[in-house]
Amino acid sequence: MTSPSHSFFLSFRRPAVSSFAVAWTRSTSRHPTKSRTRRPFAFRASSTVASEEIQKFQKVQALSLSGEIFAKNSHVFLFYNILMIKTRHLMTPPTTIQYHDVLTVTVESLTNLGFGIARVPIKENDNTILQPEAAATTSTTDEDSTEQKKWVVFIPNVIPGETCRIRIYRNHATYSDADLIQVLTPSEDRIEPKCGLANVCGGCQYQHVKIERQRAIKTQQVQELFEDWGLKRDEFPKVLETLEPSLRSTNQKKDKDSGNSLKSYEIGPIGFKEKASRRLVDVPYCHIATPAINTALEQIRNEKRMEAIEERLKKPSKGATLLLRDAEGVVETNHTEYVDTIVNGLTFRFQAGNFFQNNPYMLPKMVDLVVSAATAPSPKGEPMTHLIDCYCGSGLFALGSSSFFDVCVGIEVNAKAVEEAKGNAALNGIENCDFVSASAEAIFQSQDPVSWVGRECWWRGGCDDNNRKTLLVKDFPRDNTVVVVDPPRKGCSPEFLEQLDQYRPARVVYMSCDPATQARDASFLVGHGYKIMSVQPFDLFPQTRHIECLAVFDRVIN
Ligand SMILES: C[S@@+](CC[C@H](N)C(=O)[O-])C[C@H]1O[C@@H](n2cnc3c(N)ncnc32)[C@H](O)[C@@H]1O
């Protein structure tokens, strides 16, 4: 039931030194809430991230040429994910909860990191935890109806509603982490994971959950995130059901023993980080990668092992990172090489290590929905004619929408990606798109006119340079202008949102790979005259906790 993804990065340990290795292997934080420094932008109480960790992430992004960091690299994603839990009943740690305590708990919900949340009742006055038996019977999902003090515990590999035995392995100031010992009352949505490494490998969080329930969980999480940001149910339409990729993997061979076949070579494991650990788990076969990647993976593992054996006298280092990108069935491992991917008939060429959306089985749907949201008549019932694609990467949404608009302009901070976007326009014979290399907020005040070829020329089969039109973005007709945003996981910057607010386009089409920051930005837009028209999650990363989500906003107050 998985949808294979077509690029990923693996870490491995080898004797030779690699500049990638330090960044990949040193930094990890499973629960950002324990960090000391508050983010400068307005996250809620429980959502703090150490600026040092953000810097580490930026370093990693730079090293990977700002390429897509596939979900498998959870150690990268985790640097700045926001843990959205309600802290109303939290207090100082109970004095008696000890490392290796065994408790029986009922799982209430899942965090957006994929961990189950259980709230363990503790004694009113002395902060000591109730006996496990009592905890099991008094745990409740109705947090508003009780004054009972509760202690939050996070548990991996569980499903809401399940009662489990768990063992505490770490205490934090406001919660504890536990290992799952046994599921006492399994959910009817619990299944046997296809991958023998599912409980160990940090890449997937939900393999033990039926795919339909995974999607229902994602839909609910998006709904809750929007509500957590003060957006009441009547202020936004019901979050639509999470969309599944259009094709399913035929790559369903059960390979339960794959994790046990590791032999003792010099090189050590080649794979992903273990759950809640810095250690690597050896992954000879990945069930959520494409068949082409799995074939290439076997080959590259053998090559690396041979290299390691030949270099065995070299001083050991911390490791290195491998990139495997499947573009139309061809796997590229050199991040500087260019690859082609076709989406809805358009060819996108980009460096293998650069950002490009990861799941080819979902991409056509994502582009289609962006296009239909962008092209719907304006709130005044007029056609939308101008499109600004902020955080445009190599031009996916601007180019994908171009045939429906008079002019599209994309802005992107990565100059190489802008070159690719321009190249992709030329490659596809698209003449009404322009691209700017700068930070997104610069677009609204840009003094460089957008240059394009008008539709009337298309019918004549092209124009010479004299027929090019130019217009400053600040002169775009706001009532007919749509701004597409697709920022990194941290969401839009305050500067960008302020500029967007002042620019006041008729519509904002917001694609996000982190609905937590998207919900934060949505609350800003709703507070500044926009109405949420739709919220559509996508299961871009099946079997993992990651959610892609499209939200559409129309300006209703001038
Ligand atoms: C999630 S990707 C989206 C790319 C593109 N929309 C796509 O779907 O292929 C986010 C992009 O934002 C770019 N980016 C990050 N910070 C930016 C900023 N301040 N201004 C403009 N672009 C930025 C990154 O380089 C990356 O290409």
The ligand as a Tripos MOL2 file, in Angstrom:
@<TRIPOS>MOLECULE
LIG
   27    29     1     0     0
SMALL
NO_CHARGES

@<TRIPOS>ATOM
      1 C1          9.3230   23.5040   -0.3830 C.3       1 LIG1
      2 S1         10.4230   24.1320   -1.5920 S.3       1 LIG1
      3 C2          9.2820   24.5210   -2.8800 C.3       1 LIG1
      4 C3          9.8560   24.5920   -4.2570 C.3       1 LIG1
      5 C4          8.8550   24.5750   -5.4000 C.3       1 LIG1
      6 N1          7.6600   25.2980   -5.1110 N.3       1 LIG1
      7 C5          8.5420   23.1660   -5.8370 C.2       1 LIG1
      8 O1          7.4510   22.6740   -5.5320 O.co2     1 LIG1
      9 O2          9.3910   22.5280   -6.4760 O.co2     1 LIG1
     10 C6         10.8520   25.6320   -0.8790 C.3       1 LIG1
     11 C7         11.8000   26.4640   -1.7170 C.3       1 LIG1
     12 O3         11.9370   27.7240   -1.0570 O.3       1 LIG1
     13 C8         13.2540   28.1750   -1.2600 C.3       1 LIG1
     14 N2         13.4590   29.2060   -0.2280 N.ar      1 LIG1
     15 C9         13.8210   29.0490    1.0600 C.ar      1 LIG1
     16 N3         13.8280   30.2430    1.6850 N.ar      1 LIG1
     17 C10        13.4680   31.1630    0.7770 C.ar      1 LIG1
     18 C11        13.2940   32.5680    0.8210 C.ar      1 LIG1
     19 N4         13.4910   33.2580    1.9340 N.pl3     1 LIG1
     20 N5         12.9030   33.1960   -0.2940 N.ar      1 LIG1
     21 C12        12.6940   32.5010   -1.4420 C.ar      1 LIG1
     22 N6         12.8530   31.1750   -1.5450 N.ar      1 LIG1
     23 C13        13.2360   30.5130   -0.4560 C.ar      1 LIG1
     24 C14        14.0910   26.9280   -1.1580 C.3       1 LIG1
     25 O4         15.3250   27.1180   -1.8120 O.3       1 LIG1
     26 C15        13.1920   25.9100   -1.8790 C.3       1 LIG1
     27 O5         13.4940   25.8560   -3.2410 O.3       1 LIG1
@<TRIPOS>BOND
     1     1     2 1
     2     2     3 1
     3     2    10 1
     4     3     4 1
     5     4     5 1
     6     5     6 1
     7     5     7 1
     8     7     8 2
     9     7     9 1
    10    10    11 1
    11    11    12 1
    12    11    26 1
    13    12    13 1
    14    13    14 1
    15    13    24 1
    16    14    15 ar
    17    14    23 ar
    18    15    16 ar
    19    16    17 ar
    20    17    18 ar
    21    17    23 ar
    22    18    19 1
    23    18    20 ar
    24    20    21 ar
    25    21    22 ar
    26    22    23 ar
    27    24    25 1
    28    24    26 1
    29    26    27 1
@<TRIPOS>SUBSTRUCTURE
     1 LIG1         1 GROUP 0 **** ****
